[in-house]
Amino acid sequence: MAKAKARHILVKDEKACINLKQQIETGSDFSELAKKHSLCPSGQKGGDLGEFFRGQMVKEFDDIVFSQEVGKTHGPVKTQFGYHLILIDSRKD
């Protein structure tokens, strides 16, 4: 069964999400931004969600984690919770 390890930053609106992505692309640390800005309790751990299997996360999140490039920041990804930036640390199919 496919599993992955990922981090994320959850914010309320798309504009904030885009702004954070630009900061990451210009050298800001993903984990530090997660600690400062993420609305998810995982933010305190740098956005670390640990390992999870396909189907454990909401569909929009799952679709990105199990199809996009590992090691890159993806998003904004809209879910029922808000807007996410997702950094895929690893994936095993």
N, C-alpha and C positions, 0 to 999 in steps of 0.2 A: 504494500500500500504506500502511495506517495506521501512523503512528509517533508516539511520545510521548517526552517528557523528564520524568523523575521523580526524586525523592529518597526514601529510605526509612531507617527505623531498624529494625534487627533485634534482638530480644531473645529469651530462652529461654522466658519464660512470659507468659501472658495478663495477669496482674495487673500486671506491670512495664509492659507495653504500655499498659494502661489508665491507669496512673499518669502515664506520659510524655505521653499524649494530653491528659490534664487539664492538665498543665503548659503544653503548647502552647496550649490553649484559653484559658488565663489569662495569656498573653503571653510565655511563654518562647520562645526562638528555636529553630526546628526544627533548623537546621544545628549549633548549639552542642550541643544534646541528642544529636544523632547522633554528634558527635565524642566525647562523654563515654560514651555508653551502647551504641552499635551494635556488634554482634558481627561485622558485615560489614566487610571491608576498605574499602568505600566510605565508612564512617563517618568516616575521616580527611579525606575531602573533603566533610564535611557531609552525607553520605548520598547524594551526587550519583551517579546511575547513567548520566548522559548521555542521549543519544538512542538509542532502540531501536525495533524493529519489532514489530508484533503477532506473537506466537508465539515470541519470543526468550526470554521469561521463563516461569517455571512458570505453569500455568493459573490458579491462584487469584490470583496477582499480576496477570497479564494481564487477567483478567476485570474487576478493579477499575480498572486504569489506562485501559482502553479503553471504560469505560461510565460511570464516575462523574464528578462535577463537578471541573473543573480549578480549581486554586488552593486546594482544601480538603484537610485532612488526613483520610485514611480509615483505618479499622482499629479494632481489631486484625484482621489478616488472617492466618489460620493456613496455613502451608505446611510442607513437609517440613523446612525449615530452622529454623522457629520461628515467632514472631509478629512481624508487620510493622506499622509505621505507614507509610503511603504518602502523599506529597505530590506531586500531579500538577502539574508546572510548565507543560506545554503538550501539545497533541495536535493532529495533523493527520490527517484521514481520507483 
